[in-house]
Amino acid sequence: MFMGVRAFGPDFNLEEEIVVWSTPESKVFMAVLHNLKALGFTCDSIQWIGIGFLLLFSDEPTPGWKEQLPSEINGLYVGYIIGEEVREEKAKRRKVPQGADKDDSAYNDLRPGIVVSGKPDFPTPHLQNAEILSTSGVCVKSPNGSKSITVASHGFPLGVGSEVKHPNGHGRTLGTIDKVFEGTDIALCLLAPSSKYSRETFSDTNATHAHRPFSNFADVDKIQVGDRISMDSPFSGRCNGIAMKIALWTLPSDDPEARETQYLYCSYNYFGNGCETLFNGCCGAIIWDDRYNVIGQFRFQMSGKPGYCYCPSFKVLIDAGYTLSEA
């Protein structure tokens, strides 16, 4: 574990007792924040590592910070992690999904791959308390400049106006369903003004290189059979696979006046580590290529073929003038 760099300023001596290998009470963390604020500093996170603390700063503190910030707190070690290491730390899952054990953590730093909930109040008794959990997608910007995130529309069966919450129906409201692209299972959640949303998904726990933000929407005309693809969901963790089929489907229309046939581009992708329970809740999870271009989202696992998945592309968003973004 990276222990950070040291500072050489006056130590913090808190009234609260801190015992090695015993997790401090929350008031200890608040006292550290209060003391930092008194010195004119604000950190992104305070972490207890059993023998001391790590203080995380996304950006380099003001010049001379090493002479101002403490080298110890109540005689215990203090290390400082600054810059890219902090951004990497923020992108790590608090729980690694394993089997039926999903990552249902409540994240303050929102990004693709967190649990989202649709908890409608249905009038029918058998669906009265239904909660549908699925996976958040990417942030997109509309032609008029509004910011939304992609979600699986079947996770919000009441459609436009449905609240999108995280990590469950009693959690934080991210926004409301603003648009549904019929026949694709792609919907957009208009983000609440207070919501911030990253362009980066979670780091791969097995990767030897740093994570990176998604680059752009993939050009569906350039996706090839055999291309390497990836997906990350709070229900499956990171899954890697290949594109097995590229398909174009005709979308049905109830509008007799429709002059133009609408098509859905999709790919049938194989994830070799797939199983029936692995993909419960993965709907809406982003599929991307090895250049971090976003292809589309997970829809369902094909019946009788574990690991073979149907994934509609985001060409419908591209055609409507949406661009990849962050909020």
Secondary structure as UniProt FT lines:
FT   TURN            20..21
FT   HELIX           26..38
FT   TURN            39..40
FT   STRAND          45..48
FT   STRAND          52..57
FT   TURN            63..64
FT   HELIX           65..68
FT   STRAND          72..73
FT   TURN            74..75
FT   STRAND          76..82
FT   HELIX           84..90
FT   TURN            99..100
FT   TURN            112..113
FT   STRAND          115..118
FT   HELIX           125..127
FT   TURN            128..129
FT   STRAND          132..135
FT   STRAND          139..141
FT   TURN            143..144
FT   STRAND          147..152
FT   HELIX           153..155
FT   TURN            157..158
FT   TURN            160..161
FT   STRAND          163..166
FT   TURN            169..170
FT   STRAND          172..181
FT   TURN            182..185
FT   STRAND          186..191
FT   TURN            193..194
FT   TURN            205..206
FT   STRAND          216..217
FT   HELIX           220..222
FT   TURN            225..226
FT   STRAND          228..233
FT   TURN            234..236
FT   STRAND          237..250
FT   TURN            256..257
FT   STRAND          263..271
FT   TURN            272..273
FT   TURN            276..281
FT   TURN            283..284
FT   STRAND          286..289
FT   TURN            290..291
FT   STRAND          293..297
FT   STRAND          300..301
FT   TURN            303..304
FT   TURN            306..307
FT   STRAND          308..313
FT   HELIX           315..319
FT   TURN            320..321
FT   STRAND          323..324
//
